[in-house]
Structures are given as C-alpha cells and as structure tokens.
Amino acid sequence: MKVLLVEDTQELALWLGSALRKMGLDVTLAMDGSEAAQLLLNHDYKLVILDLNLPKRDGLSVLQEIRARKDFVPVLILTARADVGDRVKGLNAGADDYLPKPFDLEELDARVHALLRRAPQMVSDIQSYGAISYDKSNQSFFHNQELIPLTPRESTLLSILFERKDRVVAKEFLHDQVFQNEAAAVDAVEVLVYRIRKKINQECGCEISTVRGIGYMLRIQ
C-alpha cells in the first residue's frame, strides 16, 4: 500500500520511513508542504501521515486543500503541536486521527493499520489530475472547485482521456465512444478537442496533447 509521509526533520523522516516499510508499506517522503501538495495532486495514496509544522507550506493548508477537492484519503496528523486547540483545528480540517510527538511505534502501527482498514470505505467518486477534479458520478469537471462548462460530448471525450491519462487514445476510439451510432466524421473529434482546450487553461496544470497520426493524450504540463 502506498503511503505519503510528510515530515521535514530528516532524521525523524528516515526513522519513520524505515519503520513504515517494516510494516509492509510503500513509502514516499515529502519534506515540505508544497512538495506534499504536488504529490497528492498527481498520485493516489492509501494514507497520508502529515506533520503540521512544515516549511514552504503549513500542513494544515495542505489538508484543507485536499478535502476541498473531495479527496478523502485517510490523514493521520503527526506533530509536536500537542495543544488541544491544534488537535481540534486539524480534526475540523478533515484529519482522521491525531498522534502527538513523541509517540510509541506500536501505537503508530495500530493507528496506521486502523486507518488503512477503513480506507476502502472512504473511496470518493472524485479524482484529481493536475489541478482538475473529475466527479465520475455525474461526469463533471472542476478547477478550483469551479465547474468547467463542458457540453455532454465534450465531457464524455474528456472523461475518456481522464480515465486513460498519460496514455495515447486513438481518435477512432474517441469517435466511436462519443458519437456512438450517430453520423459524424472522425474529424469531429478534432473540433471537440479544440473546444475543450479553450476551456482548460494553463492554471489547470494539464493539457490534451496531439499524437500525430494516432490520437490524443491527457498529460501534466
């Protein structure tokens, strides 16, 4: 299981990373809030272990951001801020558990595995890529919580690319999926892609690339 550990104290980060790997977990380390936010945009994790007092960006703002885009990955706050008020802020921002430093590894192990057992029940229909969020339940796309105004065909085409992101999708396949049995030229896909590109600006962090002679690919800019 992939776990994101966000801890800026190098010695503690290495010790924690080693302990988590001994629990059988696949650990990615981020040492500041900005790096953590970027990793959470572009990768799926089963658990986030998050320090609050981080350089570049506070852990609390990272937590607030992922919850704002409806990302329900379990988050365990691990911090030296032992004050009750800080614990309440973290839990109110969407943390699932709170473990103040110093702590016992056995307790960490128990809390980590408790959250991982709950994880399958917390999966959201909303996924993110770049700064775009996709709500699969109603095939809607958002940027900074604002709905991207797509027509039904544009939304269908973008959802196909989104679910196959970083992979080339043939133009003919897109045509068949979007237009079904309707009479439409294959080049109609180009028109839809052009319209979608106009609605996805650079701030969205991803783009539709043309793979000449084959089709299109949604990728990070």
Secondary structure, 3 states (H helix, E strand, C coil): CEEEEECCCHHHHHHHHHHHHHCCCEEEEECCHHHHHHHHHHCCCCEEEECCCCCCCCHHHHHHHHHHCCCCCCEEEEECCCCHHHHHHHHHCCCCEEEECCCCHHHHHHHHHHHHHHHHHHCCCEEEECCEEEECCCCEEEECCEECCCCHHHHHHHHHHHHCCCCCEEHHHHHHHHHCCCCCCCCHHHHHHHHHHHHCCHHHCEEEEEECCCEEEEEEC
